[in-house]
Amino acid sequence: MNNSNTYRIIAFSLAILMFSTSVGFAIDMHYCGDHLKSVNFFGKAKDCLELANPKAEKKCSHPHHQEEKTQNKAHSLDKKDCCNNKVIQFQADQDQELQIVDYSISQPLQQFVVALVFTFFNPSPIERKKPSFALYKPPLLLRDIPVLVQSFRL
């Protein structure tokens, strides 16, 4: 495995870690009786009947529950369903507490900040006038220096 693939794998795993910790996620678990039958991380977990036959009608397939339904057909109300779903949510925002801190700025600190801003960010009246080099006139040339420096071939 070369270095570029290693960096990509590390970057991808860190991106997933950052996403999952900042957003949070939920785990949905389906229990039939007291036994865990299905787990889903993104959405609703399939119940035990959907696992056996996806197109069947919705009812519990636990054998004990089926016997109770057949015995109690005369009654209009069935007993409590043996299947249930449990959802566990993980969110980073619930674990963190917001801390409110009241900062009071003392009088000497306020004076220092005002003096600092005035000193470094307020231009002085001396700097506002035109720079002195704008009116500078170069000295007059007594000799023609470029002609003296050049070499002529004859």
N, C-alpha and C positions, 0 to 999 in steps of 0.2 A: 504494500500500500504506500503510495507516494505521499509527499507532504501536502499537496494541494487537496487531496481527498481527506486527509486527516484534519486539516483546517476547516474544511466544509462540514465534516461530521461534528466537530467541536462547536462550530458556529451554530449549526442547526439545533444541536442539543441545548445550547445556552439560550437560544431564542425560544425554544419550547418551554424551558424552565422559567424564563422571565414572563412569558405569556401566561403560563398556568398559575404562577404565584401572584401576578397582578390582577388577573381576571377572576380566578377561582374556578371551580368546577363542581359538578354534582355526580354522585354515584347512585343509581337506582337499582335496588335489589328486589327480586321477587321470591317470596317464601311460600311454599305450599306445605301447610302444616307447620312444622318446626324446621324444615329442611330448605336450604338455599338452593333454588333451581336455576335462576338466571341473574346475570349482572350486566348492566349497561352503563358506560361512562357518559355518553352523550345522548340522552333521550330516555324513553320509557323502556324498562326491561320487559321482555316477552314473558307472558304468563305460561304456566305449565301446559295448558291446552294448545297455545300457539306453537310451542316447541314440538308437540306431538303431531298436530295437524293444523296448519295455518288457516285452512278454509272452514274449520268447524265452528259451531256456534259457541258463544262464550259461556262456559260453566266450569266449575272446578273439577279436575280429574282425579283428585285425591280419593282413593278407594273408600275410606271411612266416610267421607262426605257423600259419596254416591249412594252408599247403603242407607244413610240417614234420609236422603231425599226420596228414595224408593219406599221406605217405611212410612214416611210422613206425607204421602201424596194426598191424604184426606185433609190435612191441614193446609190452609191457604198461605200461611207464612212459613218459610223455611228457616232453619237455624242459621246462625252466622256463617258466612263463607269462610272456608279454611284457608283460602289464599289471601295474601296481603303483600303490599309493596312497601318497602322502606327506602326513604331517600336521605342520603347524607350529603350535606353541602359544605364545601370548603371555600371560604372567602377570606382573603387577606385583610379586607377592611374591617371585619369584625374583631380581629385580634389586636388591631392597633388602636390606641387611644389618642385622641386629639389633645395636645397640650397647649393651653393658652397661657402665654407669658406676658405680663404687663411690664413693659420696659418704660422706665421714667428717666428722662434725660436731665442730668443735673445742670445747674446754671453755668459752672465753669466749662463744661463740655459744649454747651450751646455757644458760649462766647468764643471758644476755640474754633468751632466749625465756621462761625461767621467770619472770624479773622482769616482763617485758611482760605475760604472761598473768595473773600475780598482781595487777599494778597495774590493768589495764583490765577484767578479767573477774571478779575476785573482789570482791564488794561489801564495803565497809568496815563495821565495827560502828556507825558513826555513821549510816549510811544505813539501817540496819535498823530503827531506832526510828520511831515514828509521826511523820509530817510535822507541823511546827509550825502550819501553817494549819488543821489539822483541829480544833484547840482554840481557834481565834481567835474572839473575841466582838466583834461590831461595836459601835461607840460608840452611846450612847443619843442619840436625836434630841431636841433641845431645842425645836424648832419642827416643825410639820407642813409639810415642804417641798413636797410635791405640791399642797397647797392653796394655798400662796403662789405657785406657778408657774402654776397654771391660771387661765384667764380665764373668767369667768362672764358669760353674756348674760342680761340681764333683760328 
